[in-house]
Amino acid sequence: MIREIVAQRDVLAKELATIPAVLKIYPSDANFLLVQVTEPKAIYNYLLEKGIVVRDRSTVTLCEGCLRITVGTPDENVAMVNSLKSWQELQG
């Protein structure tokens, strides 16, 4: 199980890094990624509307502008990345 989570975390990080709204992905040894994004509140709300729950950490000291994204199943990770790409496309 741990190997699968680590593998999915790496795939998720690589996919997220291709999205312009993602400014930084912090190194992680956990089952989540802390991701600095351009518009954390707007992205959080958009993902929530799509049924994807992430944690808004944008107002937490030292996590400004960040969302915490839990590593899910391969299908869940693809859905999250695709939703973030859709949000990016809507921004122009």
Order of alpha helices (4+ residues) and beta strands (2+ residues): alpha-beta-beta-alpha-beta-beta-alpha
